[in-house]
Amino acid sequence: MAKFKKELPFHLMVLPGLILVFIFSYIPMGGLIIAFQKFIPSKGMFGDQDFVGLDNFRYVFSLPGFSRAMVNTVVIAFWKIVLGLLIPIVFALLLNEVRNAHFKKTVQTIVYLPYFMSWVILGGIFMDMLSPSGGVVNQLITALGGKPVFFLGNNQYFPATLIATDIWKNFGYGAIVYLAAILGIDPELYEAAQIDGANRLQQTWHITLPGMRMIIVLMMVLSLGNVLNAGFDQVFNMYSTAVYESGDIIDTFVYRLGLIDAQYGPATAVGLFKSVVSTLFISVSYFLAYKFADYRIF
């Protein structure tokens, strides 16, 4: 009882956040029942709706656009996860070698700024920059003797454009996280390695990377939960009907199915399917991290 009284201020501090999570994350889960209904909005959430079992799932899985959206989502999300882990690590290792503190902080600030910009803003910027007629990127390509490329309207280039722009926006945040992990490594380890004759590359391989292992595993575990989340905000603000073949993902598919076509039951079924698969992926990744890297979140 004495321990509880001592920790009571901390529990009270957490309470508002728990209430918000309960209201906005747990209560809405009651709407998942729509996935098993032929939902008619006029009858209300608790009205006399017709239960159809798994018919909504069968209907969605039979749609030709669903398999295409699934493949696009997995491919785009996979490369975002892989490069989203690799590039920030490499950048953090390189930036850690910079000895000029002022230059180092300036670079950190510059690469971190895009993380705070919404895709509504960045989508418009990239549309102007990548325009085949007057975009600065295509002007550079034509100046070098090439032909203009329609990055946002060509199925061949659109997935790579999504991946590259997403990495550009987010790698600064990841780099800051990894730099913080590097700062937590005992400097005496580097001093001992120098005495033993280890060069900078050897120190990075045998000291820095092992010292970053736990945060790398954490970021990997968290990112695997997004294996079916290829970034609705980004895709929605950058895609068009011309690139549905290569750029349509599950989230945009659900948006059109539910909000535009008003098929609420099937749209909810897709969302539930996505959530279940994502939960399985993050659970398996957490188990593997605990088994092979002895890492646990709690």
KEFIBA-856344 format. One record per residue: x, y, z of N, C-alpha, C in turn; residue in three letters. Coordinates in steps of 0.02 Angstrom, whole numbers, plus 32768, in hexadecimal, padded with zeros to 4 digits. Layout:
XYZXYZXYZALA/...
***
This chain:
80297FC48000800080008000802B803F8000MET/8062803D8026808F8076802980AE80847FE4ALA/80BF804D7FC180DD80547F7E80AB80737F4ELYS/806B805E7F538037807A7F27802F80C47F34PHE/802E80D97F74802781207F84806381487F69LYS/809D812A7F6C80D9814C7F5380D681557F08LYS/80B981237EE580B781267E9C807681457E81GLU/804881587EAF800881737E9A800E81B07E6CLEU/803B81E07E78804182197E49805282047E02PRO/807B81CF7DFC808D81B77DB9805181977D96PHE/802981727DBD7FEC81537DA07FBB81897D8AHIS/7FB481BD7DB37F8781F37DA17FA082187D63LEU/7FE1821D7D5B7FFE823E7D217FF082167CE1MET/7FEF81D47CE67FE381A97CAD7F9881A37C9DVAL/7F6D81AF7CCF7F2681A57CC87F0681CA7C8CLEU/7F14820B7C817EF5822C7C477F05820B7C05PRO/7F4381F47BFD7F5681D17BC07F3181907BB8GLY/7F29816B7BEF7F04812C7BED7EBB81377BDALEU/7E9F816C7BF47E58817C7BE47E51818B7B9AILE/7E7F81B37B7F7E7C81C47B387E8481867B0CLEU/7EB3815A7B1F7EBE811C7AF97E7F80F17AFCVAL/7E6180ED7B367E2480C47B3D7DEC80E07B12PHE/7DE481227B117DAD81417AEC7DB7813B7AA1ILE/7DF4814A7A8B7E00814F7A427E1D81107A23PHE/7E3480E17A4B7E5280A57A2E7E2B80657A3FSER/7E11805F7A7B7DF080217A907DA580237A83TYR/7D8480597A947D3C805D7A887D2A80557A3EILE/7D5080777A107D40806E79C97D47802779AFPRO/7D6B7FFC79D47D727FB679BF7D2F7F9279BDMET/7CFD7FAE79E07CBB7F9179DD7C9E7F947997GLY/7CB67FC3796F7C9E7FC9792A7CB67F9178FDGLY/7CE47F6779157CFC7F2F78EC7CC47EFD78DBLEU/7C8E7F0179017C567ED478F37C397EE078AEILE/7C457F1C78937C2C7F2D78507C4A7EFE781CILE/7C867EE478297CA77EB777F97C7E7E7877EEALA/7C517E68781C7C297E2A78177BE07E39780APHE/7BD27E7777F57B8D7E8B77E87B857EA777A2GLN/7B477EA4778A7B357ECB774F7B1D7F0E776ALYS/7B4C7F3A77767B3F7F76779D7B1A7FAA7774PHE/7AE27FC177907ABA7FF777727ABA803177A4ILE/7ADA806977947AE280A077C47AA080BA77E0PRO/7A6B80B877B97A2B80D477D07A0F80AE780BSER/7A24806F78147A0C8047784D7A338056788DLYS/7A6B807978867A93808978C17AC3805278D4GLY/7AF5806578FD7B27803479127B087FF97937MET/7AD5800879607AB67FD379897A717FC0796FPHE/7A667FCE79307A267FBD79127A227F7478FEGLY/79ED7F6278DE79E17F1C78CA7A067F0E7889ASP/7A497F07788F7A737EF978557A747EAE7846GLN/7A7B7E9E78067A7E7E5777F17AC67E3D77F7ASP/7ACF7E07781D7B107DE778237B1B7DBA77E6PHE/7B567DC177C87B657D9A778B7BA27D6D7796VAL/7BBA7D6977D37BF47D3E77E17C327D5677BEGLY/7C517D2A77987C907D3A77757C857D4F772CLEU/7C477D5D771B7C387D6E76D47C5E7DAD76BEASP/7C657DDE76EB7C897E1B76D97CD27E0B76C8ASN/7CF07DDE76EE7D357DCB76E17D3B7DA7769EPHE/7D0D7D7876917D0E7D5576517D057D857617ARG/7CD87DB4761F7CCB7DE675EA7D0A7E1075DCTYR/7D2A7E2776117D657E5276087D9E7E2B75E8VAL/7DA97DEE76007DE17DC775E57DD67DB4759CPHE/7D977DB575867D897DA475407D8F7DE17511SER/7D947E1C752D7D9A7E5875037DDE7E5974E1LEU/7DE07E6874A07E207E68747C7E517E9C7497PRO/7E397ED374B07E657F0774C87E857EF8750BGLY/7E697EC875317E837EBA75747EC87E987570PHE/7ECF7E6675467F0F7E4375407F457E737527SER/7F337E9F74F97F637ED174E07F787F007518ARG/7F487F1775407F577F4475787F817F2175ACALA/7F737EE175B87F9A7EBB75E97FE37EB575D4MET/7FEF7EA2759680337E9C757D80577EDF7580VAL/80367F14756980567F56756B80677F6B75B2ASN/803A7F5D75E180457F6F762680827F4B7643THR/80867F0A763880BD7EE2765381007EF87634VAL/81017F0375F381407F1675D181587F5B75E8VAL/812A7F8B75E8813D7FCF75FB81507FD17645ILE/81287FB1767081367FB176B881787F8D76C7ALA/81867F5676A381C47F3176AF82017F5C76A3PHE/82027F7F766A823C7FA8765A82407FE57688TRP/82087FFF769D8209803776CD82268020770FLYS/82157FE37724822E7FC9776482797FBD775FILE/828F7F9A772A82D67F89772283017FC8771DVAL/82F07FF376ED8317802F76E3830E8060771DLEU/82D3805F773C82C6808B777582EF807777B2GLY/8308803A77B48336802577E9837F802F77D4LEU/838F801D779783D5801E778083F080647778LEU/83CC808F775483E680D2774583F180FD7783ILE/83C2810077B383D0812677F0840C810C7817PRO/841580CA7819844F80AE783C849080C5781CILE/849380BF77DA84D080D377B584DC811E77BEVAL/84A7814677B884AE818E77BF84C581A07806PHE/84A9817F783884BC818D787D8506817B7889ALA/851C8143786C856281307874859181627852LEU/857E817A781885A781AC77F585A781EE781ALEU/856C82037831856882437854858E82407897LEU/8591820578B485B581FE78F38600820978EBASN/8619820078AE8660820B78A0867282547897GLU/8640827F7890864D82C77886866382E578C9VAL/869A830978C886B68325790586A1836E7911ARG/868A839078DD867483D578E3862E83D57901ASN/862783E8794185E783E4796485B284117945ALA/85C6844D79308596847C7912857A846078D1HIS/85A6844778A78590842A7867856483EC7873PHE/857583C578A58550838878B48509839978CALYS/850283CB78F684BF83DE790D849683FD78D5LYS/84B7842278A98494844078708478840B7842THR/84A083D97833848A83A278088451837C7829VAL/8456836F786A8421834C788F83DF83727889GLN/83E283B3789183A583DC788D838783DB7848THR/83B183E17815839883E477CF837683A277BBILE/8395836A77CB8379832977B7833D831677E2VAL/83368334781C82FF8324784982C0834C7839TYR/82C78387781A828E83B3780C8257839377E2LEU/8267836E77AC8231835177838203832377A9PRO/821B830677E081F282D8780781B382FA7822TYR/81B7833B782E817F8360784B814F837C7817PHE/815E837377D88134838D77A381018358778EMET/80C3836C7784808F833D77718095832C7727SER/807682F37714807782DE76CE804B830976A3TRP/801E832F76C17FF6835E769A80238393767CVAL/805183AB76A5808183DD768D80B583BE765FILE/80D28386767681078366764E80ED834B760CLEU/80AD8334760C8091831B75CE808F83517599GLY/807A838D75AC807983C5757C80BF83D87566GLY/80EF83D77594813483E87583815183B67551ILE/81468376755E816183437531813E834374EDPHE/80FE835374EC80DB835874AC80FB838E7480MET/810E83C6749F812F83FB7479817683E87466ASP/819A83CA749581E083B8748781E783817452MET/81B78351745381BC831774268191831E73E7LEU/8174835973DD814B836573A2817383587362SER/815783337331817C832572F38185836272C7PRO/815F839672D3816383D172A88192840772C5SER/81878419730481B08450732081D284407361GLY/81D08400737781EF83EE73B6823B83F473B4GLY/8258840673ED82A1841173F082C783D073E3VAL/82AA839773F882CD835773ED82D0834773A2VAL/8299834F737F829A8340733882C083747310ASN/82C383B1732882EE83E37308833783CF730BGLN/834A83B37344838E839B734C839B835F731ELEU/836983327319837182F772EE8379830B72A5ILE/834F8339728E83538350724883948376723CTHR/83AC839B726F83EB83C0726784268390725FALA/841F8354727A845483227274844B82F67236LEU/84198307720D840E82E271CF83DA82AB71D3GLY/83B782A4720A8385827072118340828871FDGLY/8310825B720282CA826C71F382A382747234LYS/827282A17234824982AC72718227826B7288PRO/8223826272C98204822772E681C7823C730FVAL/818F821B73038152822A7328815281FE7366PHE/81748214739B817E81EC73D7813C81DA73F9PHE/810C820873F980CE81FE741D809681E473F0LEU/80A481D773B1807081BF738480858183735CGLY/80BE8165736E80D8812B734A80DE80F1737CASN/80BC80BA736D80BD8080739B8103806473A6ASN/81308070737881738056737E819B807B73B5GLN/818D80BC73BC81B580E573EA819180F7742ATYR/814F80F1742B8129810A7465813B80E774A7PHE/814080A474AB8152808574EB8195809C7505PRO/81C780A074D8820980B874ED820681007505ALA/81DC812874E581D4816E74FB81B681717541THR/81838147754F816681457591819A813175C6LEU/81C180FE75B781F280E675E78228811B75F3ILE/8242813975BE8278816A75C4826181A875EBALA/822681C175DC820E81FD75FF81FD81EE7648THR/81E481B2765681D681A0769B8216819B76C4ASP/824A817D76A7828A817776CA82A781BC76D6ILE/82A381E876A382BD822C76AA829A825176E4TRP/8259824676EB82348269771F8245824F7765LYS/824F820E776D825281EF77AF829781DB77C7ASN/82CA81DA779B830981BE77B1832B81EB77E5PHE/831B822C77E683398258781783258246785DGLY/82E58233786682CD821E78A882F281DF78BFTYR/82F781AE7893831A817078A48363817D78B5GLY/838381AB788F83C981BA789C83D381D878E1ALA/83A4820478F683A98222793983A481EC796FILE/837881BC796583708185799583B1815D799BVAL/83CE814D7962840C812579628447814C797DTYR/8449818D796F847F81B7798C847B81B979D8LEU/843D81BC79F1843481BA7A3A844E81787A57ALA/844381417A32845C81007A4984A980FF7A48ALA/84C6811E7A16850F81207A11852D81487A4AILE/850C817F7A5D852581A87A94852481837AD7LEU/84FB814F7ADB84F681287B19852C80F37B1FGLY/855680EB7AEC858C80B97AEF85C680D47B18ILE/85E380AB7B42861A80BF7B6E865780D47B45ASP/866E81137B4A86A9812A7B2486E881027B34PRO/86EB80E37B6F872780BD7B80873080807B53GLU/86FA80687B3686FF80307B07872780457AC9LEU/871A80827AB1873F809B7A77878880A77A88TYR/879480C17AC487D980CD7AD98800808C7ADEGLU/87E080597AF8880180177AFD880E7FFA7AB8ALA/87DE80047A8A87E77FEB7A468820800F7A22ALA/882680507A2D885D80767A0E88A0805E7A28GLN/88A4804F7A6888E280367A8588F47FF37A66ILE/88C17FCB7A5688CD7F897A3688DB7F8F79ECASP/88D77FCC79D188E87FD7798A88AD7FD2795AGLY/88707FD4797488367FD07948882B80137924ALA/881D800F78E2880E804C78BC87C4805E78C5ASN/87AF809678A5876B80AE78AE8737807B7895ARG/8745805A785D871680297842870F7FEE7871LEU/87467FD7788D87447F9F78BC871F7FB378FDGLN/87297FF0791387068008794E86BA800C7942GLN/86A8802179068661802578F486427FE078F3THR/86667FB078D6864B7F6D78CE86477F477911TRP/86797F50793B867D7F28797986637F4C79B7HIS/865A7F8D79B486437FB279EF86027FD879E2ILE/8602800179AD85C8802C79A1858A80037990THR/858F7FD8795E85557FB17949853B7F837980LEU/85667F5E79A4854C7F3779DD852C7F627A12PRO/85467F9F7A1C85297FCC7A4D84E57FE67A38GLY/84D77FE679F784977FFC79DC84667FC379D4MET/847A7F8779E484527F4C79D5840C7F5079F1ARG/84067F657A3083C47F647A5083947F957A2FMET/83AB7FD07A1F837E80017A00836E7FED79B8ILE/839D7FCB7996838F7FB3795283597F7D7955ILE/835E7F507985832C7F1C798D82E87F3A799DVAL/82E77F6D79C982A87F8E79DA82887FAD799DLEU/82AF7FD3797682937FF3793A827B7FC07907MET/829F7F877903828B7F5378D482497F3378EBMET/82437F25792C82057F07794681CA7F35793AVAL/81D37F757947819D7FA5793E818B7FAD78F4LEU/81BC7FAB78C981AF7FB67881818C7F7A7862SER/81987F3D787B81787F03785E812D7F037868LEU/81167F29789980CE7F3078A280AE7F58786AGLY/80D87F7A784280BE7FA3780A80C77F8077C7ASN/80CD7F3E77C880D97F1A7789809E7F217759VAL/80627F2E777380287F3A774780137F837749LEU/80417FAE775E80337FF57761806780197736ASN/8056802476F78085804376C98080808F76C8ALA/805780AC76F4805380F576F9801A811476D4GLY/7FDF811576F37FA4813076D27FAC817A76C1PHE/7FC481A276F17FCA81EA76E67FF581F976A8ASP/802D81D776A3805981E3766A803A81CE7628GLN/8021819176258005817775E77FC8819F75D1VAL/7F9C81AE76017F5F81D275F17F6E821775D3PHE/7FA3823775EA7FB3827A75D27FDF827A7593ASN/7FF6823F757E8023823D7545800B8212750BMET/7FDA81E575177FC881B774E27F8E81D274B9TYR/7F7F81AF74827F4881BF74567F30817F7436SER/7EF9818374117EDF814673F07F11812873C0THR/7F3F815073A67F70813673767FA081057396ALA/7FAA810873D77FDB80DC73F97FB980AE742CVAL/7F7980A174247F58807174507F79802C744CTYR/7F90801A74117FAD7FD874077FE97FCC7435GLU/80127FFF743F804F7FF67467804E801C74A9SER/801E804A74B2801F807474EE7FE4806C751CGLY/7FB0804875077F76804075317F868010756AASP/7F7C802575A87F8B7FFB75E27F4A7FEB7608ILE/7F4F7FC3763C7F147FAD76607EEE7FE9767DILE/7F12801976997EF1805276B87ECA807C7686ASP/7EE68088764C7EC280AE76197E88808575FCTHR/7E92804375F97E5E801675E27E2280197612PHE/7E30801776537DFC801C76867DD980607682VAL/7E00809476777DE380D876737DAF80DB763BTYR/7DC180C276017D9280C575C97D57809675D4ARG/7D65805C75F17D30802A75FC7CFD80437630LEU/7D17806276667CEB8075769D7CCD80BA7696GLY/7CF680ED76897CDE813276897CC381487645LEU/7CDC812D760F7CC4814275CD7C8C811375B5ILE/7C9780D175BA7C6480A275A37C31809175DAASP/7C3C80A976177C0E809E764F7C028055765EALA/7C35802A76547C317FE476667C537FDB76ABGLN/7C2F7FEC76DF7C4E7FF177217C627FAC773CTYR/7C3A7F7A77317C4A7F38774A7C8A7F1C772CGLY/7C8F7F1976E97CCE7F0176CB7D0A7F2B76DDPRO/7D027F6E76E27D3A7F9976F37D537F8A773AALA/7D247F7F77687D377F6E77AD7D587F2977AFTHR/7D427EFC77847D607EB977817DA97EBD776CALA/7DB77EE8773C7DFD7EF077267E277F0E775EVAL/7E0B7F4177807E307F5F77B77E3E7F2E77EFGLY/7E0D7F0377FF7E177ED078337E4B7E9D781DLEU/7E497E8877DE7E7B7E5977C47EC17E7777CAPHE/7EC87EB577B87F097ED777BB7F227EDB7803LYS/7EF67EEB78327F097EF178787F207EAE7894SER/7EFC7E7878837F0E7E36789C7F527E217882VAL/7F5E7E2B78417F9F7E1878247FD77E417843VAL/7FCD7E81784C80007EAC7869800F7E9778B1SER/7FDC7E8478D67FE67E6D791B800F7E2D791CTHR/80007E0078EE80267DC178EA806F7DCF78DALEU/807C7DFC78AB80C17E0C789780E87E2978D2PHE/80CA7E5978F580EF7E79792B80F87E497966ILE/80C97E1B796F80D07DE979A581097DB97995SER/810B7DA2795681417D74794281857D977946VAL/81887DD6792F81C77DFA793081DF7E057978SER/81B07E1379A581C27E1B79EC81DC7DDA7A09TYR/81BB7DA279F781D27D617A0F82197D5179F6PHE/82267D5F79B682687D527999829C7D7F79B9LEU/828A7DBE79C682B97DEC79E582CB7DD47A2CALA/829B7DB97A4F82A77DA07A9382D07D5F7A90TYR/82C27D347A5F82E37CF37A5C832B7CF87A44LYS/83387D227A11837B7D2379F283A57D5F7A08PHE/83857D957A1F83AC7DD07A3483A37DDF7A7EALA/837C7DB47AA283707DBE7AE983557E047AF7ASP/83287E1B7ACB830B7E5E7AD282C37E597AE6TYR/82AF7E827B16826A7E867B2A82577ECE7B37ARG/82187EDF7B2382017F237B2D81EB7F2E7B75ILE/81CC7EFA7B9481B57F007BD881DB7ED17C05PHE/
***
